[in-house]
Amino acid sequence: MSEHAWDRRHFLGAVAGAGAGALVAGCSEGHDPGRQRAGDPWSVAAENALPGDRDWGLRRRGADRAVEGYADRVSVLPGEPLRLHVSTTAGEFRAEAFRMGWYGGAQARKVWSSEAIRGSAQPLPRPTGPTRTITADWGPSLEVPTRGWPEGAYLIRLTAGTGEQRHVPLTVRSTRTEGKLVLVNAVGTWQAYNTWGGYSLYHGPGGKDDDGRRSLAVSCDRPYDGDGAPLFTTYEQPAVALAERLGLPLAYATTMDLDRDPELLRGAHGVVSLGHDEYWTPAMREHVTAARDAGANVAFLGANACFRRIRLERTATGDRRLVVCYKTDWALDPALGKDDAAVTTDWREPPAARPENALTGTLYESNPTTADYVVTEPGHWLFEGTGAGRGTSFRNLVGTEYDRVNSGGNTPRPIEIVAHSPLICRGVRTFADSAYYTARSGAGVFNTGTMRWVESLTGDGGHGIPPDTARFTSRVTENVLRAFAAGPAGRVHPAADNVEAYHPYDGDPIWAGRDLW
């Protein structure tokens, strides 16, 4: 929903390319079962006991087009090949693949590195068609299998011969999720905000919210802007590191995988939507809702989740690589009048309105804001071990987008508001809520209600959040993940409804002009 600052701290076989289009498989320095105890099966705990590599970030980003690339798959199964499409102004480049995790605090392990590959600059495309879609359509630079790469979230680091670097994100998805906590990489949202080539679902050449010239469909067939993986490194990687530190049974998937496979979440103990997961297809929502109703817990570690309804369509590269969302131009969507439930607009808006709080428990309100996070139910199991009391506040933890509980008919009950944080956004006084509800199946659903939750886990002081806030958000997140990994949390921790105690508004969003303090 909002503009973000992307600059943050922080594969494939040895090849000798005969040219930018050469495809050469190579050898891996990846997962070696011999580095674990002989005979042990792979596990998150065993994986993170392996030596890590602290040098996984970008040492020098350099000019925008110095080196950049994209993969022809957003996710692969372990051992499946993929192609990497790279453009560089240098004569050669190298690539390294890092599996992201904990690894004793290093937070990554290098599983592969290439030899020097001949590079060349590939063309910068122009928008095409009525959707003004940017497609790089570059020739492939290399193809390799991912043999030996364990499932997980990955960053491929490209390094030009002149030293500039960029990331390319990739998910090695899990073959099964039964009994596991599923971490979901929000690729659809990554692309919605991706301004590479000058266009996104928000931006055209006129800048932010240029609704007359922005894209109505964005392609995965292009690099990401910024460091090459800005939403992953900002809103997801810190939570991945925490989850892997805990050694819980984890599985990995992308939003595209959730859309594709109705059986993917069968038997999962929980689903984790990371810090910014705004764009959902109807199939994604149906599959996560069905999992909840079968007993899978759901955690939303951000705000503004499941706010936009999208479609995924084919590109020349493959299936589900075009993210379609007409947003305020929904009347132009070709699905209108043919399949109104597929029209790409806000989930809460007609046609076929289905407000997101039926799943998330909270409603997105607005942005931008900065406010203190205020604990109101300190005895709740979510806050165990934090030392927080009633009224304990954490400076600037709420923002830039936030959610709130309302008492309308779409809100699941019973639901508990556990943090109720006063704020002012666009001149309106209101609140951000963290909330927990339980479903009839026994599933528990938790929503932090603030987009800065995962960012705060790093303790780097961003947004003026004090570094020691990371101890609080890390412990709460640990409580959630441990409980949700164990099975239906509502059977052990049933929600005790307290909505009326907080007098939430009942009806239209606050932008009708109400003052709610």
C-alpha positions in Angstrom: 0.0 0.0 0.0 2.8 2.4 0.8 6.1 3.7 -0.4 9.1 2.0 1.3 12.7 2.8 1.7 14.5 -0.2 0.2 18.1 0.2 1.0 19.0 -2.4 3.7 22.1 -4.0 5.2 22.9 -6.8 4.4 23.8 -20.9 -8.0 24.0 -23.0 -9.7 27.2 -25.0 -10.6 30.7 -23.8 -11.6 30.5 -22.6 -15.2 32.7 -21.1 -17.8 30.3 -19.3 -20.2 31.0 -19.1 -23.9 28.7 -16.0 -24.0 25.7 -14.5 -22.4 23.4 -17.1 -23.9 25.5 -20.1 -23.0 23.8 -22.7 -20.8 26.2 -24.8 -18.8 25.5 -27.1 -15.8 28.1 -27.3 -13.2 29.1 -28.7 -9.8 27.7 -27.7 -6.4 29.4 -27.0 -3.1 26.1 -27.4 -1.5 24.4 -29.6 1.1 26.7 -32.4 2.2 25.1 -35.0 4.4 28.6 -36.0 5.6 28.8 -32.7 7.4 26.1 -33.9 9.7 26.2 -37.0 11.8 26.3 -40.0 9.7 22.8 -41.4 9.0 20.9 -38.4 10.4 18.0 -37.2 8.2 17.9 -33.6 7.1 16.3 -31.3 9.5 16.2 -27.6 10.1 18.2 -28.0 13.4 20.8 -30.2 11.6 21.0 -27.7 8.7 21.6 -24.8 11.0 24.3 -26.6 12.9 26.4 -26.4 9.7 28.9 -23.6 9.4 27.4 -20.3 8.1 28.6 -17.5 5.9 28.3 -14.0 7.2 29.3 -12.5 3.8 25.9 -12.9 2.1 24.9 -9.2 1.8 25.8 -6.7 -0.8 29.2 -5.1 -0.3 28.8 -2.6 -3.2 25.5 -2.0 -5.1 26.8 0.5 -7.6 24.9 1.9 -10.5 21.4 0.6 -11.2 22.3 -1.5 -14.3 25.8 -2.6 -13.4 24.5 -6.1 -12.8 21.0 -7.5 -12.3 19.1 -10.6 -13.1 16.1 -12.8 -12.6 15.3 -16.5 -12.4 12.8 -18.2 -14.7 11.2 -19.9 -11.7 10.0 -18.3 -8.5 10.3 -21.7 -6.8 11.8 -25.1 -7.5 11.7 -28.5 -5.9 15.1 -29.6 -4.6 17.1 -30.7 -7.6 15.0 -29.1 -10.2 16.9 -26.9 -12.7 16.3 -23.3 -13.3 17.7 -20.6 -15.7 19.2 -17.4 -14.6 18.9 -14.3 -16.9 21.6 -11.7 -16.2 22.5 -8.4 -17.6 25.8 -6.6 -16.7 27.8 -3.7 -18.0 31.0 -5.6 -17.0 32.7 -8.2 -19.2 32.0 -11.0 -16.7 30.1 -11.9 -13.5 30.0 -14.5 -10.9 27.0 -16.0 -9.0 26.8 -17.5 -5.5 23.7 -19.1 -3.8 23.0 -18.6 -0.1 20.4 -20.5 1.9 19.0 -18.1 4.4 18.6 -19.3 8.0 20.3 -18.9 11.4 23.6 -20.7 11.3 24.9 -19.5 14.6 24.0 -15.9 13.8 25.6 -15.9 10.3 22.1 -16.1 8.9 23.1 -17.8 5.6 25.1 -20.7 4.2 26.7 -20.7 0.8 25.6 -23.8 -1.1 27.1 -22.9 -4.5 29.4 -20.5 -6.3 30.2 -20.2 -10.0 33.4 -19.5 -11.9 33.5 -16.3 -14.0 30.8 -16.2 -16.7 31.0 -13.9 -19.7 28.5 -11.1 -19.4 26.9 -8.5 -21.5 24.3 -5.7 -21.2 20.8 -6.8 -22.2 18.2 -4.3 -23.3 15.9 -2.2 -21.1 12.4 -2.9 -22.3 9.4 -0.6 -22.7 5.9 -1.2 -21.4 3.7 -3.2 -23.7 -0.1 -3.6 -24.2 -3.0 -2.0 -22.4 -1.7 -3.3 -19.0 1.6 -1.4 -19.6 3.6 -4.5 -18.5 7.4 -4.5 -18.4 9.0 -7.7 -19.5 12.7 -8.1 -19.7 12.6 -11.0 -22.1 16.3 -11.5 -21.8 18.3 -14.5 -23.1 19.3 -17.0 -20.4 22.8 -16.8 -19.1 23.1 -20.2 -17.5 21.1 -23.3 -16.5 21.9 -25.5 -13.6 20.2 -28.1 -11.4 19.8 -27.4 -7.7 21.1 -30.8 -6.6 21.8 -30.9 -2.9 20.1 -27.6 -2.1 17.9 -28.2 0.9 14.4 -26.6 0.9 14.4 -23.1 2.1 14.6 -19.4 1.2 17.6 -18.4 -0.9 19.4 -15.4 -2.2 21.6 -15.7 -5.3 24.2 -13.0 -5.3 25.4 -11.7 -8.6 28.8 -10.0 -8.6 30.0 -8.1 -11.7 33.6 -8.2 -12.7 33.8 -4.6 -11.6 32.6 -5.4 -8.1 28.9 -4.3 -8.2 26.4 -6.7 -6.7 22.7 -7.6 -6.7 20.5 -10.3 -5.3 18.1 -12.7 -7.0 15.6 -14.4 -4.6 14.5 -18.0 -5.0 12.5 -20.5 -2.9 13.4 -24.2 -2.9 9.9 -25.3 -1.9 9.0 -28.2 0.3 7.7 -31.4 -1.1 5.4 -31.9 1.8 4.1 -29.7 4.7 2.4 -32.3 6.9 3.3 -31.6 10.6 5.2 -28.5 9.7 5.1 -24.7 10.0 4.9 -23.3 6.4 6.8 -20.1 5.8 5.3 -18.3 2.8 7.4 -16.0 0.6 5.0 -13.3 -0.7 6.2 -13.2 -4.3 3.0 -11.6 -5.6 3.4 -8.6 -3.3 7.1 -8.4 -4.2 6.2 -7.9 -7.8 3.4 -5.5 -7.1 5.9 -3.0 -5.6 8.7 -3.8 -8.0 9.5 -0.6 -10.0 12.2 -2.2 -12.2 11.8 -0.7 -15.7 9.9 2.3 -14.3 6.6 0.6 -13.7 4.8 -1.2 -10.9 1.2 -1.6 -9.8 1.7 1.8 -8.1 4.1 3.7 -10.3 4.3 4.9 -13.8 6.7 7.4 -15.3 4.9 10.1 -13.4 5.9 8.6 -10.0 3.9 7.3 -7.1 0.2 6.6 -7.5 0.3 7.6 -11.1 -3.0 5.8 -11.7 -3.3 6.9 -15.3 0.0 5.3 -16.4 1.0 2.6 -13.9 1.0 -1.1 -14.8 -2.2 -3.1 -14.4 -0.2 -6.3 -14.6 3.4 -6.9 -13.6 5.7 -9.7 -14.7 8.1 -11.9 -12.9 10.2 -11.9 -16.1 12.4 -9.0 -14.9 14.8 -8.2 -12.0 13.7 -6.6 -8.8 14.6 -3.0 -8.0 16.9 -1.9 -5.2 19.1 -4.6 -3.8 17.4 -7.2 -6.0 15.3 -8.6 -3.2 14.0 -5.6 -1.2 10.8 -7.0 0.3 12.4 -10.3 1.2 15.3 -8.7 3.0 13.1 -6.1 4.7 9.9 -8.0 5.7 10.8 -11.7 5.6 14.5 -12.6 6.1 14.6 -11.6 9.8 11.6 -13.9 10.6 13.2 -16.7 8.6 16.3 -16.4 10.7 14.3 -16.5 13.9 12.2 -19.5 12.9 15.3 -21.5 11.9 17.1 -20.6 15.1 14.3 -22.3 17.0 14.9 -25.5 15.1 11.1 -26.0 14.4 9.9 -28.4 11.7 9.6 -25.9 8.8 8.4 -26.0 5.2 8.8 -23.4 2.5 6.4 -22.2 -0.2 5.6 -19.1 -2.2 2.3 -17.4 -2.8 2.3 -18.8 -6.3 2.6 -22.3 -4.9 -0.3 -21.7 -2.5 -2.4 -20.7 -5.6 -1.4 -23.7 -7.7 -1.7 -26.6 -5.3 -4.9 -27.1 -3.2 -3.2 -30.0 -1.4 0.0 -28.2 -0.5 -1.2 -27.3 3.1 -2.7 -30.8 3.8 -1.7 -31.7 7.3 0.3 -28.6 7.9 0.4 -27.4 11.6 0.6 -23.8 10.7 1.0 -21.2 7.9 3.1 -18.0 8.4 2.4 -15.0 6.3 5.4 -12.7 6.7 5.7 -9.0 7.1 4.1 -7.7 3.9 1.7 -10.1 2.2 -0.9 -7.8 0.6 -1.8 -9.5 -2.7 -3.8 -12.7 -2.7 -5.6 -14.7 -5.3 -9.0 -16.3 -4.6 -7.3 -19.8 -4.7 -4.7 -18.7 -2.1 -7.4 -17.5 0.2 -9.5 -20.6 -0.2 -6.6 -22.9 0.4 -5.4 -21.1 3.6 -8.9 -20.8 4.9 -9.5 -24.5 4.3 -6.2 -25.3 6.1 -7.4 -23.2 9.1 -10.7 -25.0 9.1 -8.8 -28.3 9.2 -6.9 -27.2 12.2 -3.8 -25.4 10.8 -2.8 -22.3 12.7 -2.2 -19.0 10.8 0.2 -16.2 11.8 0.2 -12.8 10.1 3.5 -11.1 11.1 2.7 -7.8 9.5 -0.3 -5.7 8.5 -2.4 -5.1 5.3 -2.4 -8.9 4.5 -4.9 -10.2 2.0 -6.0 -6.7 1.0 -5.8 -6.9 -2.8 -7.4 -9.6 -5.0 -5.2 -10.6 -7.9 -5.0 -13.1 -10.8 -1.9 -15.0 -11.8 -1.5 -15.6 -15.5 1.1 -17.1 -17.9 4.0 -15.3 -19.6 6.2 -16.7 -22.3 8.5 -18.0 -19.6 5.9 -20.0 -17.7 2.8 -20.3 -15.6 1.8 -17.9 -12.8 4.4 -15.3 -13.7 2.1 -12.4 -14.4 0.4 -10.6 -11.5 -2.8 -8.9 -12.6 -4.4 -6.3 -10.4 -6.5 -3.4 -11.8 -7.1 -2.0 -8.4 -9.1 1.3 -8.7 -9.4 0.6 -12.5 -11.3 -2.7 -11.8 -14.1 -1.6 -14.2 -11.5 -2.2 -17.0 -10.8 -5.8 -15.9 -11.8 -8.2 -18.6 -13.1 -10.6 -15.9 -15.9 -8.1 -15.0 -19.3 -9.5 -15.9 -17.7 -12.9 -16.7 -16.3 -14.0 -13.4 -16.9 -11.2 -10.8 -15.2 -13.2 -8.1 -12.0 -12.9 -10.1 -12.1 -9.2 -10.7 -8.9 -7.7 -9.4 -9.7 -5.0 -6.8 -9.6 -4.7 -3.0 -11.1 -7.8 -1.3 -13.5 -5.7 0.7 -14.9 -3.9 -2.4 -17.5 -5.0 -5.0 -17.9 -6.9 -7.1 -18.0 -10.0 -4.9 -16.8 -8.2 -1.8 -15.2 -10.5 0.9 -13.5 -8.3 3.6 -10.1 -9.7 4.6 -10.8 -9.8 8.3 -12.9 -13.0 7.9 -9.5 -14.7 7.6 -7.0 -12.3 9.2 -9.1 -11.2 12.1 -8.3 -7.5 11.5 -9.0 -4.9 8.9 -6.4 -2.8 7.3 -7.1 0.9 7.9 -4.5 3.2 6.4 -1.0 4.6 6.1 1.4 6.3 6.8 1.7 6.5 10.6 4.2 6.0 13.3 3.1 5.2 16.8 4.0 3.4 20.0 2.8 -0.2 20.4 0.8 -0.6 23.6 0.3 -3.9 25.4 -3.2 -4.2 27.0 -3.4 -7.9 27.9 -0.1 -8.6 29.5 -1.2 -12.0 31.0 -1.9 -13.4 27.6 0.3 -16.4 26.6 1.6 -14.5 23.6 3.4 -12.2 26.0 4.9 -14.9 28.3 8.5 -14.2 29.1 8.5 -10.6 27.8 8.1 -8.9 31.1 5.5 -6.5 29.6 2.8 -5.1 31.8 -0.5 -3.4 31.0 0.3 -0.2 29.3 3.9 -1.1 28.4 4.8 0.6 25.2 7.4 0.1 22.5 8.3 3.3 20.7 7.5 3.6 16.9 6.7 -0.2 16.5 3.4 0.6 14.9 3.7 1.7 11.2 3.8 2.5 8.5 0.6 0.5 7.8 -1.6 -0.9 10.5 -4.7 -3.0 11.1 -7.6 -2.8 13.5 -10.3 -5.2 14.9 -13.9 -4.2 14.4 -17.1 -5.7 15.8 -18.8 -6.3 12.4 -20.2 -9.6 11.3 -17.2 -10.6 9.3 -14.9 -10.6 12.3 -14.3 -14.2 13.6 -15.3 -14.8 17.2 -14.0 -15.4 19.8 -11.2 -12.9 19.3 -8.9 -11.2 21.8 -7.3 -7.8 21.3 -4.0 -8.1 23.1 -2.4 -4.8 22.1 -4.4 -1.6 21.4 -2.2 1.2 20.3 -3.5 4.8 19.9 -2.3 6.6 16.8 -3.1 9.5 14.4 -3.1 8.8 10.7 -4.0 11.4 8.1 -5.5 13.5 10.9 -7.8 10.8 12.3 -7.4 9.4 15.8 -7.7 5.6 15.9 -6.0 2.5 17.0 -3.8 -0.4 15.8 -4.6 -3.8 17.2 -2.7 -7.1 17.7 -5.4 -9.8 17.9 -5.7 -13.6 18.4 -8.8 -15.7 17.5 -9.6 -19.4 17.6 -11.6 -21.3 15.0 -14.0 -24.2 15.5 -11.3 -26.5 14.2 -9.1 -25.5 17.1 -6.8 -23.5 14.9 -5.3 -20.3 16.3 -4.9 -17.2 14.2 -2.6 -14.3 15.3 -2.1 -10.9 13.6 0.4 -8.4 14.8 -1.5 -5.5 13.1 1.7 -3.6 12.3 4.0 -3.8 9.3 7.1 -3.0 11.3 7.0 -6.2 13.3 9.5 -8.3 11.3 11.7 -5.3 10.7 12.0 -4.8 14.4 13.5 -8.3 14.9 16.9 -7.1 13.6 17.3 -4.6 16.4 19.0 -2.2 14.0 17.1 0.9 15.2 15.3 1.5 11.9 12.2 3.9 12.1 13.5 5.0 15.5 12.5 1.7 17.1 14.8 1.2 20.0 17.1 -1.8 19.5 15.9 -3.5 22.7 12.4 -3.8 21.2 13.8 -6.8 19.3 13.8 -8.7 22.6 10.1 -8.2 23.0 9.1 -8.9 19.3 11.4 -11.9 19.1 10.0 -13.5 22.3 6.4 -12.9 21.2 7.2 -14.3 17.7 8.9 -17.3 19.3 5.8 -17.9 21.5 3.6 -17.8 18.4 5.8 -20.1 16.3 6.4 -22.7 19.0 2.7 -22.9 19.8 1.6 -23.0 16.2 4.2 -25.6 15.3 2.8 -27.9 18.0 -0.7 -28.3 16.4 -4.1 -26.6 16.8 -3.2 -23.8 19.3 -6.8 -23.1 20.2 -7.1 -26.4 22.0 -4.4 -25.3 24.4 -5.0 -21.6 24.2 -8.6 -20.8 23.4 -9.4 -17.2 22.7 -11.5 -15.3 25.3 -13.5 -12.7 23.5 -12.9 -9.1 24.7 -13.9 -7.0 21.7 -16.6 -5.0 23.4 -14.1 -3.9 26.1 -12.2 -1.9 23.4 -15.3 -0.3 21.8 -14.1 -0.8 18.2 -16.1 0.9 15.5 -18.9 -1.1 13.9 -19.4 -0.3 10.3 -17.6 1.7 7.7 -13.9 2.3 7.8 -12.7 5.4 9.6 -12.2 7.4 6.5 -15.9 8.3 6.8 -14.4 11.0 9.1 -14.9 9.5 12.6 -12.7 10.5 15.5 -12.3 7.3 17.5 -10.5 8.4 20.7 
